[in-house]
């Protein structure tokens, strides 16, 4: 992967851990407010056995246009100690994805949620706009102002577009070439999805297969690409995701249509073979499978597809 001109890594040079956690809380509140199905699942998980939740990762989508790409969001978090992790490229979709690992912070044994639980990993994707057709490039770039990308984090927390609301004509035309691009054009930097950290659950949901069965019983539509349960090649990363609900949006030209919103995911990271001998109460995050898996990620990207699987 090429250089992204990201700032160097650093520790908490910008402010306090409390401030960072408050930013995440606002991002989460905005996501839940805009996505009723995801909110319902989020609430159901916590109502089951009074479960306490933690988050594996938060995912965002951006445009690779000067000032609007991955670095428009990552620079803030890197000021709070996040570091660049692994990267994935999806040439067919013209996407580049980077993950970011959270800083080391003290987490009490009963720590959970965003208040005192582990900080989530970040996954930030960008659409390589210059690789699109001239028509699609023109649609995207006419909405983006020169300095608008500096407001990316605020847009994420508020759930508001940095640019003017697009027309249905532009949205529909862009979606023909890039559904990812059309999603960003209408939703902006609102969180695309969150993933629960399954191995931190304490009760029946500590097995991702139980979660899958529970969601199926409740009638939620799950992503079937690569199977309902997506398993990495090494068998140590297990993932399940919902399909985005469709919400009604009024576009700038007065047309109202339904479009995919965000979705929700569950991620289980199994213990690495060399640490299998450790007692359960001694197993830490460092003993579990890290990084993401290309095939799993490729399939999970389809959770926000614009057309039905059937």
C-alpha positions in Angstrom: 0.0 0.0 0.0 1.2 3.5 -0.8 2.0 6.2 1.6 -1.0 8.1 3.0 1.0 11.1 4.4 -0.4 10.4 7.8 1.1 12.2 10.8 3.6 10.3 13.0 2.2 8.2 15.9 2.0 9.8 19.3 0.6 9.3 22.8 -2.0 11.4 24.4 -0.6 14.7 23.3 -3.9 16.3 22.5 -5.9 15.9 25.6 -7.3 13.5 28.2 -8.5 10.0 27.9 -11.9 11.2 29.3 -12.3 13.6 26.3 -11.4 10.8 23.9 -14.0 8.5 25.5 -16.6 11.3 25.3 -16.0 11.7 21.6 -16.6 8.0 21.1 -19.8 8.2 23.2 -21.1 10.9 20.9 -20.2 9.0 17.8 -22.1 6.0 19.2 -25.1 8.0 20.1 -25.3 9.5 16.6 -25.0 6.1 15.1 -27.7 4.6 17.2 -30.1 7.5 16.7 -29.8 7.2 12.9 -30.0 3.4 12.7 -33.1 1.9 14.5 -32.4 -1.8 13.6 -28.8 -1.5 14.9 -30.1 0.2 18.1 -32.6 -2.6 18.6 -29.9 -5.2 18.3 -27.6 -3.2 20.6 -30.3 -3.0 23.2 -31.2 -6.7 22.9 -27.6 -7.8 23.4 -27.4 -5.9 26.7 -30.8 -7.1 27.9 -29.8 -10.7 27.6 -28.4 -11.9 30.9 -27.7 -8.2 31.8 -24.7 -8.5 29.4 -22.0 -5.9 29.6 -20.7 -4.9 26.1 -17.3 -3.9 24.8 -16.4 -2.9 21.2 -13.9 -4.6 18.9 -13.9 -1.8 16.3 -15.7 1.2 14.9 -15.7 1.6 11.1 -15.9 4.8 9.0 -15.9 5.5 5.2 -14.4 8.5 3.4 -13.5 9.9 0.0 -9.8 9.9 -1.1 -9.9 13.5 -2.1 -7.4 16.0 -0.7 -8.3 16.6 2.9 -11.2 14.2 3.0 -9.6 10.7 3.1 -8.5 8.4 5.9 -6.2 11.0 7.4 -9.1 13.5 7.9 -10.3 11.2 10.7 -7.2 9.3 11.7 -5.2 12.4 12.6 -7.4 13.2 15.6 -7.2 9.6 17.0 -3.4 9.4 16.4 -3.0 12.4 18.6 -4.6 10.2 21.3 -2.2 7.4 20.8 -3.8 5.3 18.1 -1.3 3.7 15.8 -1.5 2.4 12.2 -2.2 -1.3 12.0 -2.8 -3.5 9.0 -4.1 -2.4 5.6 -6.3 -4.0 3.0 -6.9 -3.0 -0.7 -10.0 -3.9 -2.7 -9.1 -3.0 -6.3 -12.4 -4.0 -7.8 -14.2 -1.6 -5.4 -11.4 1.0 -5.7 -11.1 1.0 -1.9 -8.2 1.3 0.5 -8.7 0.3 4.2 -6.5 1.0 7.2 -7.0 -0.2 10.8 -5.7 1.6 13.8 -4.8 0.1 17.1 -5.9 1.8 20.3 -3.4 3.1 22.9 -2.7 1.1 26.0 -5.0 2.3 28.8 -5.9 0.8 32.1 -9.0 -1.3 31.9 -10.4 -2.7 35.2 -11.4 -6.4 35.3 -15.1 -5.4 35.1 -14.5 -2.6 32.6 -17.0 -2.4 29.8 -18.6 -0.1 27.2 -16.9 3.2 26.3 -16.8 4.5 29.9 -14.0 2.2 31.2 -13.8 -0.7 28.8 -11.1 -1.3 26.1 -11.0 1.4 23.5 -12.2 0.1 20.1 -9.9 -0.4 17.2 -10.6 1.9 14.3 -11.2 0.8 10.7 -11.2 3.7 8.2 -11.8 3.1 4.5 -11.4 5.5 1.6 -12.8 5.5 -2.0 -10.0 6.1 -4.5 -11.9 8.8 -6.3 -9.3 9.5 -8.9 -9.7 5.9 -10.1 -13.4 6.4 -10.9 -14.8 7.4 -14.2 -14.7 11.2 -15.0 -18.5 11.4 -14.5 -18.3 9.9 -11.0 -15.3 12.1 -10.0 -17.2 15.2 -11.1 -20.3 14.2 -9.0 -18.2 13.7 -5.9 -15.9 16.7 -6.3 -18.6 19.2 -7.0 -19.9 18.7 -3.4 -16.6 18.9 -1.6 -15.3 22.3 -0.5 -11.5 22.9 -0.2 -11.4 22.9 3.6 -14.4 20.8 4.4 -12.4 17.7 5.4 -11.1 19.5 8.5 -14.6 19.1 9.9 -14.7 15.3 9.4 -14.6 14.4 13.1 -17.3 16.9 14.0 -19.4 15.4 11.2 -19.0 12.0 12.6 -20.0 13.1 16.1 -23.0 15.1 14.9 -24.1 12.8 12.0 -24.4 15.9 9.7 -23.1 16.1 6.2 -20.1 18.4 5.6 -21.4 19.1 2.1 -24.8 20.0 0.7 -27.3 17.2 0.5 -27.0 15.5 -2.9 -29.7 15.2 -5.5 -31.2 11.8 -6.2 -29.9 12.1 -9.8 -26.3 12.4 -8.6 -26.7 9.8 -5.9 -28.3 7.3 -8.3 -25.7 7.9 -11.0 -22.8 7.5 -8.6 -24.3 4.3 -7.1 -24.2 2.7 -10.5 -20.4 2.7 -10.4 -19.7 2.8 -6.6 -22.3 2.0 -4.0 -19.6 2.8 -1.4 -19.3 6.3 -2.9 -23.0 6.8 -3.0 -23.3 5.7 0.7 -20.7 8.3 1.7 -22.3 11.0 -0.4 -25.6 10.7 1.5 -24.4 9.6 5.0 -21.1 11.4 5.1 -18.8 10.4 8.0 -21.5 8.9 10.2 -20.1 5.6 11.6 -20.7 2.9 9.0 -20.8 0.1 11.6 -19.6 -1.0 15.0 -18.5 -4.5 16.0 -19.0 -6.0 19.5 -16.1 -7.8 21.1 -17.7 -11.2 21.5 -14.9 -12.8 23.6 -15.5 -10.2 26.3 -19.1 -11.2 26.8 -19.6 -13.1 30.1 -22.7 -15.3 29.4 -24.2 -17.3 26.5 -23.2 -14.6 24.0 -19.5 -15.3 24.6 -19.9 -17.9 21.7 -20.6 -16.1 18.4 -22.7 -19.1 17.2 -25.2 -18.4 20.0 -25.4 -14.8 18.8 -26.0 -15.9 15.2 -28.8 -18.2 16.3 -30.4 -15.6 18.6 -30.5 -13.0 15.8 -31.9 -15.5 13.4 -34.6 -16.4 15.9 -35.5 -12.7 16.4 -35.9 -12.3 12.6 -33.0 -10.0 11.8 -31.6 -10.2 8.3 -27.9 -11.3 8.4 -25.2 -11.0 5.8 -24.9 -14.4 4.0 -21.9 -13.6 1.8 -19.2 -16.2 2.7 -21.7 -17.8 5.0 -23.6 -16.4 8.0 -20.6 -17.1 10.1 -17.5 -15.7 8.5 -14.3 -17.5 9.5 -10.8 -16.4 8.6 -8.4 -18.8 6.9 -6.6 -19.6 10.1 -10.0 -20.2 11.9 -9.2 -17.7 14.6 -11.3 -14.7 13.6 -15.1 -15.2 13.5 -17.5 -12.5 12.4 -21.3 -12.1 11.9 -23.0 -9.0 10.6 -26.5 -7.7 10.0 -27.7 -6.3 6.7 -28.2 -2.5 6.7 -31.8 -1.4 7.1 -33.1 0.9 4.5 -34.2 4.4 5.5 -36.2 7.0 3.6 -34.2 10.0 2.6 -35.4 13.2 0.9 -32.8 14.3 -1.6 -32.0 17.9 -2.6 -34.2 17.7 -5.8 -37.3 16.7 -3.7 -37.2 13.0 -4.5 -37.7 10.7 -1.5 -36.2 7.2 -1.8 -35.0 4.5 0.6 -31.3 3.9 0.9 -29.1 1.5 3.0 -28.1 2.9 6.3 -25.5 1.4 8.8 -25.3 -2.1 10.2 -23.9 -3.9 13.2 -21.3 -6.6 13.6 -20.0 -9.2 16.1 -16.4 -10.2 16.1 -14.8 -13.0 18.1 -11.0 -13.3 18.3 -9.9 -16.7 19.5 -6.8 -17.4 21.5 -3.6 -18.0 19.5 -2.3 -21.6 19.5 0.8 -20.7 21.5 -1.3 -19.4 24.4 -3.8 -22.2 24.6 -2.2 -23.5 27.8 -3.0 -20.3 29.7 -5.8 -20.4 32.3 -8.9 -18.4 31.1 -8.5 -15.7 33.7 -5.0 -15.0 32.5 -5.8 -14.5 28.8 -5.5 -10.9 27.6 -6.1 -9.2 24.3 -2.4 -9.7 23.3 -3.0 -13.5 23.5 -5.8 -13.4 20.9 -5.9 -13.2 17.1 -5.1 -9.7 16.0 -5.6 -8.0 12.6 -8.4 -8.5 10.0 -8.9 -11.0 7.3 -9.3 -10.1 3.6 -12.1 -12.6 2.7 -14.1 -11.8 5.8 -13.7 -8.1 5.2 -14.7 -8.4 1.5 -17.9 -10.2 2.5 -18.8 -7.9 5.3 -18.5 -4.9 3.0 -21.6 -6.3 1.3 -23.7 -5.7 4.5 -24.6 -2.2 3.1 -25.4 -3.4 -0.4 -27.9 -1.5 -2.4 -29.6 -4.5 -4.0 -31.1 -7.6 -2.5 -29.1 -10.9 -2.3 -32.1 -12.8 -3.7 
